Amino acid sequence: MSKTEFFPKRPDVLPSIYAYEDTNPQYKGLLKVGYTTRNVQERVAQQYPTLRPGALPYKILLEESAMRNDGSTFTDHDVNRYLRQVGVKNPDGEWFECTIGRVKSAIIAIKNCELEEESCTLDFAMRPEQDEA
């Protein structure tokens, strides 16, 4: 068996989780958490089809890889579910009343498979000689 058959090939795209705030006062204190396999700046800009004059109507605060060390990926649905499980208020869809630190913590927990119903695949245990060392 060759190495290319043993390990799954990493995808050509880089899946990302992002979070941004809208500068409109009605969204004060809320963060939008999303997922894309494209450029984050382009993806967020798509959500604002009519740009206002002057500054952008949003500010991207977070852009993180949505890929675990084993090569598997997760989406914003996983992050959203985790945030709800830990009691973060979610007034509308993908908007959350939380800090960027809380979103980062959720991403780390998901990457480390700390969700109760999460089942990570391809989790390799150490070989006996590695464990002994």
Order of alpha helices (4+ residues) and beta strands (2+ residues): alpha-beta-beta-alpha-beta-alpha-beta-beta-alpha-alpha
